[in-house]
């Protein structure tokens, strides 16, 4: 299968006043079309840096990222049209309603008015947001705002969606509902890159898991392979075992 994204020897260095921080150090991996790819790691491991690079929020220091075989830096606009991004910190416009936030996202991508209306109506229905369409964002619960963020990332029908800690701080029942929405993206053939601290979330949703440690790839396997290799049923136990092996516990 041809990869949709190829991360090639990507390094990211930040210059602090007192030291140089190598957030990513020669990371290379491929992401397949239609898979849910989980990014895991302790704080400071590099997962947020990698997702930010894939979201084009930060450039690489060295290396390259290919989308369908072509460097994203040769045509960033082309890549961004194929990309949906749901950030960790909710940044919806508080002066707009739910529906207006989604419409504005469609206008941002220069979609025709009739197509925007069609897609917004469908997303409101699919994400169970119809009753909140005319609510101001500040009137919504955290879980409902998160669904709006996901909807905003999908208005232009991207091929790749990056979800950065999409369920952080949400109640367990709301998290489960969002999991169903994320699995539905996979059913639609959308590639999902999932950054999460919740190991149960990564276990349920991800086809493959990439564990980063100190800016390098520590482990890159399917959940099934990890279970078989470590003879453990739960990803949480496997992750803790990996950290103990490396003296991180």
Secondary structure in CASP SS format (residue, H / E / C, confidence):
PFRMAT SS
TARGET T0000
AUTHOR 0000-0000-0000
METHOD secondary structure of the structure
MODEL  1
X C 1.00
X C 1.00
X E 1.00
X E 1.00
X E 1.00
X E 1.00
X E 1.00
X E 1.00
X E 1.00
X E 1.00
X E 1.00
X E 1.00
X E 1.00
X E 1.00
X E 1.00
X C 1.00
X C 1.00
X C 1.00
X C 1.00
X E 1.00
X E 1.00
X E 1.00
X E 1.00
X E 1.00
X E 1.00
X E 1.00
X E 1.00
X E 1.00
X E 1.00
X E 1.00
X E 1.00
X E 1.00
X C 1.00
X C 1.00
X C 1.00
X E 1.00
X E 1.00
X E 1.00
X E 1.00
X E 1.00
X C 1.00
X C 1.00
X C 1.00
X C 1.00
X C 1.00
X C 1.00
X H 1.00
X H 1.00
X H 1.00
X H 1.00
X H 1.00
X H 1.00
X H 1.00
X H 1.00
X C 1.00
X C 1.00
X C 1.00
X C 1.00
X C 1.00
X C 1.00
X C 1.00
X E 1.00
X E 1.00
X E 1.00
X E 1.00
X E 1.00
X E 1.00
X C 1.00
X C 1.00
X E 1.00
X E 1.00
X H 1.00
X H 1.00
X H 1.00
X C 1.00
X H 1.00
X H 1.00
X H 1.00
X H 1.00
X H 1.00
X H 1.00
X C 1.00
X E 1.00
X E 1.00
X E 1.00
X E 1.00
X C 1.00
X C 1.00
X C 1.00
X C 1.00
X C 1.00
X C 1.00
X C 1.00
X C 1.00
X C 1.00
X C 1.00
X E 1.00
X H 1.00
X H 1.00
X H 1.00
X H 1.00
X H 1.00
X H 1.00
X H 1.00
X H 1.00
X H 1.00
X H 1.00
X H 1.00
X C 1.00
X C 1.00
X C 1.00
X C 1.00
X H 1.00
X H 1.00
X H 1.00
X H 1.00
X H 1.00
X H 1.00
X H 1.00
X H 1.00
X H 1.00
X H 1.00
X H 1.00
X H 1.00
X H 1.00
X H 1.00
X C 1.00
X C 1.00
X C 1.00
X H 1.00
X H 1.00
X H 1.00
X C 1.00
X C 1.00
X C 1.00
X E 1.00
X H 1.00
X H 1.00
X H 1.00
X C 1.00
X C 1.00
X H 1.00
X H 1.00
X H 1.00
X H 1.00
X H 1.00
X H 1.00
X H 1.00
X H 1.00
X H 1.00
X H 1.00
X H 1.00
X H 1.00
X H 1.00
X C 1.00
X C 1.00
X C 1.00
X C 1.00
X C 1.00
X E 1.00
X E 1.00
X E 1.00
X E 1.00
X E 1.00
X C 1.00
X C 1.00
X C 1.00
X C 1.00
X C 1.00
X C 1.00
X C 1.00
X H 1.00
X H 1.00
X H 1.00
X H 1.00
X H 1.00
X H 1.00
X H 1.00
X H 1.00
X H 1.00
X H 1.00
X H 1.00
X H 1.00
X H 1.00
X H 1.00
X H 1.00
X H 1.00
X C 1.00
X C 1.00
X C 1.00
X E 1.00
X E 1.00
X E 1.00
X E 1.00
X E 1.00
X C 1.00
X C 1.00
X C 1.00
X H 1.00
X H 1.00
X H 1.00
X H 1.00
X H 1.00
X H 1.00
X H 1.00
X C 1.00
X C 1.00
X E 1.00
X E 1.00
X E 1.00
X E 1.00
X E 1.00
X E 1.00
X C 1.00
X C 1.00
X E 1.00
X E 1.00
X E 1.00
X E 1.00
X E 1.00
X E 1.00
X E 1.00
X H 1.00
X H 1.00
X H 1.00
X H 1.00
X H 1.00
X H 1.00
X H 1.00
X H 1.00
X C 1.00
X C 1.00
X C 1.00
X C 1.00
X H 1.00
X H 1.00
X H 1.00
X H 1.00
X H 1.00
X H 1.00
X H 1.00
X H 1.00
X H 1.00
X H 1.00
X H 1.00
X C 1.00
X C 1.00
X C 1.00
X C 1.00
END
